[in-house]
């Protein structure tokens, strides 16, 4: 892929989500004949950001706009067929509304008004054959936040382990480059060495990957112990990591192959569907990689250790992503 395509892909990833959410919500308002009230409900700051993104796309990547328009209509067609009714309202949640009737919105991007009340919708625009990102959290609060039944002492000990492994990785990287490690990366940076994982040489990346692998292995041990000690509480902890943090939320995914121009595919998942699979949870054997692989019936959950951006800090994130197999065993996500 040439540099121009790389730039366009970066632009696509930056703006596709918010434009897609808006276009789906707008299309729903057109189908339900409440377009005026929909636009009046939009936050002015949100509209300003949308207009900037729209201008940028029209100028630098015009074919993306037609793709998003067509994709949003396809999603709405599928969603209306699934719901068997046309919503009477649609609101974009975005970053401007964090509460709904006193409860957290979790993964919701849209709020639809239906006959029986509000329905939350989580929208995903995802490349075909790739995992769907569902949750991202800080490593030093991951167990207490998502597996609250695990004793807090385990999170504390794990955090200490992460700090020790960070210093081990830092020492090994400095030693490989014939540098002393003074307890920080200031000297590293002053020598002009990069803080970004992708800029490292092969041997340095190997050291970094081994560091993330050791952390993932520790997480694998902690989660395996938690599952064996209390399977019920463990399985009840999984839905938020799978993108279904509430009973009244739908996960709507549009799988695309934009660069190849192939037709997209819509998939919808609900908590009702997931609940039939939760009891089948098992953690796969550790594969000496930077992630823990969890199987929940047809669902596969990947819990991956990743740097926030720079690897020169202990601020590591845990990315959760999923794949779901259909009834004949094919993975469509």
C-alpha positions, 0 to 999 in steps of 0.5 A, a space after each residue: 500500500 503506497 503512502 497516499 493510501 496510508 494517509 487516506 486510511 488514517 483519515 478514514 479511521 479518524 472520521 468514519 465513526 462519527 459520520 457513520 453514527 450521524 448518517 444512520 441516525 439521520 436516515 432513521 429520522 427520514 424513514 420515521 418522518 421526524 427529520 426536523 426534530 432530529 436535527 433540532 436535538 443535535 448539539 451545536 458543538 457536535 454539528 460544528 465537528 461534523 461539518 469540519 469532518 464533512 468538508 475534510 472528507 469531501 476535499 481529501 477522500 470524496 469516495 468515502 462519503 458515498 460509501 458511508 451514505 450507502 452503508 448507513 442506508 444498508 444498516 437502517 434497512 437491516 435494523 428496521 427489519 430486525 426491529 419490525 417497527 420504525 422508531 419515532 425518534 433517534 438521538 446521537 449520543 456521542 460525547 455530549 450525553 453521558 447519562 440516560 435516566 440516571 444510568 450509564 450509556 455504556 457502549 451506546 452511540 444512538 438512542 432510539 424511541 420505540 413503542 415499548 421505550 428507549 433502545 440503545 444502539 452500539 454502532 460498529 463500522 468494521 473491516 471484514 475478517 477483523 476483530 471488533 473492538 468493544 472495550 478499552 481500559 487501563 491495565 491498573 484498574 482492569 480487574 477491579 473494574 470489570 471483575 469486581 469479585 476478584 480480591 483487590 489485593 490481586 489487582 494491587 499485586 498485579 500492578 506491582 508486577 507490571 511495574 517490575 516488568 516495565 523496569 525489566 523491559 526498559 533495562 533490556 532495551 537500554 542494554 541492547 543499545 549500550 545505554 545505562 538505564 537510570 530509571 527513566 527514558 530521558 536518556 533514551 529520548 535524548 539520544 534520538 531513539 523513538 518512543 513508538 513501538 512501530 519505529 523500533 528495530 526487530 530485536 527491540 520489538 522482540 524485547 517489547 513483545 516479550 514484555 507484553 507477553 509476560 503481562 498477558 501470561 500473568 493476566 491469563 493466570 489471574 483470569 483462569 483462577 477467577 473462572 475456576 473459583 467462581 464461574 457464575 460471577 465470572 460469566 456475569 462479568 463478561 457482557 461489558 467486555 463483549 460490548 453488551 453492558 446493558 440488557 437494552 442495548 443492540 450491537 449493530 456491526 457493518 462489516 466492509 471491505 471498502 478498499 476492494 469495493 465488496 458488498 458489506 454485511 450487517 450483523 446484530 447482537 443482543 444480550 438475549 443472544 449472548 445470555 444463551 452462550 455465557 455458561 459455555 465460557 472457557 479460557 484457551 491455553 496461553 499461546 505466548 502472545 500479548 493476549 488472553 483468548 476467551 471462548 464463550 460458545 460462538 463468541 471469541 473474546 480477545 483481551 490484549 495488552 497494548 501501549 497507550 501510544 508510547 511504550 516508555 510509560 507504564 500507562 498500558 491499556 487493555 483492548 477487548 475485541 470479539 469475533 462471533 461464529 455463525 450457526 455453521 461455524 464460520 467466523 463473520 467478524 
